[in-house]
Amino acid sequence: MRTSLTLTLVCFLTASTLPAAAQAVRGATSLRQLSDYYQELAERVDPAVVQIITRGFAQEEASGAALIRTRRSNGSGVIVDSEGYIVTNAHVVGAARSVQVLLPQPSEDRSRFKSILKPSGKLVNAQIVGADRETDIAVLKIDGTGYSRLPFSDSEKLRQGQIVFAFGSPFGLENSVTSGIISSVARQLREDDPMIYIQTDAAINPGNSGGPLVNAEGEIAGINTFQISQGGGNEGIGFAVPANVAKSVYEQIRKHGRVRRGQIGVIAQTITPELAQSLGLSQDWGVILADIAPSGAAQAAGLEIRDIVVSFNGKLMENARQFGVNIYQCAGETVTLEILRGTQKLTKRVAVLERPRDPDRLLSLAGGPANVIPQLGIVAVDLDERSMPVLPPLRRLSGVVVAGLVADSGANENVLRPGDVIYAAGTKAVNSLAGIKEAVQGMQHGLPVALHIERAGQLQFVVVEIN
């Protein structure tokens, strides 16, 4: 299929050397070829793209009283295995009480209808196999076999400017497709965050979440996840989880029911020219170790603060994100690090331990709407004997744990994280779920409030806005 598209583009490039009449004919032919290719691609991809319909509980304010209502929402997904396995976004299924999948009408059935308005497909129940909120990927399973599927591409081969297509159900409009290009192959939202996204100008709107971003070969280049917009509509800045990340999470969830992540007990940072100059480092790029956890695997292997990580299993390490991803993927293995300590090069063998506690498990402790704090845009649980085993050792024994984030919660979406423990809101101490509700009750919309939290063993203040 790549050859077909390449030949079409060559026609455009050579048309300018022809006489005007010949250019017009050649141009029209090329446009038809390109249009036919797009149409053929859509026909191949559509049968594997599904709409996901969820139902759950939501809280709303009416007449001064808090009411609980049933909320229906929708997203998209893509079938990646003929046995009925579907990949979507974790935030699409969230804490849904029920999940259904609207399958496309089979092509052989659609061909029986002459009208361009075809009947909807079949609605079936789906089971959540697992969800990983750090990557925002979830896996569903529906009964049956023989489904159309899409293969994952190697997203490491994506390049800026490549043509891509976003499939899904924006605003519930089933079976939609938009096109665009890759704006960036690796976009970080936070410095040194191991999670990166594909940026695209293909229109991604609410409801597209979980659908596939497809390359010109009809393969999954990424999973559409979110957009950045000031007005709520598409502004050409959409983001997708890269296919390699989505595939790894999918395979781990199928095998283990969850994602296994490795750790060695270090804090790694990307070396900047300013950092290198200040510390007198021999290079102004790469990875430096800023902290070594006591009694961790890195300390046992003899790593030290200010060591520069040169390579990981022979692979050159260029930044902290790259280093973190490689560590995550090697849980249970022993890896080889080449480090630079001053002018001395050393080789260290380090055991990568599986991260024993996973904040994603906190969400399973939430009982329902009573755990939602709409003013903060979070789902929270008490710090008690159920939640403490999921968390690392804490400074205090009473508080409220952030179990999850409410989708579309405004400015607070990237402030709090699952696993954060809230000890105070403003000047009010918080000792329980009831306490945090009382502390924020009646606060004015848009009011900034400082929360005293513990994150990864460190106390800090974060400022949130009241929704």
Secondary structure, 3 states (H helix, E strand, C coil): CHHHHHHHHHHHHHHCCCCHHHHHHHHHHHHHHHHHHHHHHHHHHHHHEEEEEEEEEEEEEECCEEEEEEEEEEEEEEEEECCCEEEECHHHHCCCCEEEEECCCCHHHHCCCCCCCCCCCCEEECEEEEEECCCCEEEEECCCCCCCCCCECCHHHCCCCCEEEEEECHHHCCCEEEEEEEEEEEECCCCCCCCCEEEECCCCCCCCCCCEEECCCCCEEEEEEEECCCCCCCCCCEEEEEHHHHHHHHHHHHHHCCCCCEECCEEEEECCHHHHHHHCCCCCCCEEEEEECCCCHHHHCCCCCCCEEEEECCEECCCHHHHHHHHHCCCCCEEEEEEEECCEEEEEEEECEECCCCHHHHHHHCCCHHHEECCCCEEEEECCCCCHHHCCCCCCCCCEEEEEECCCCHHHCCCCCCCCEEEEECCEECCCHHHHHHHHCCCCCCCEEEEEEEECCEEEEEEEECC
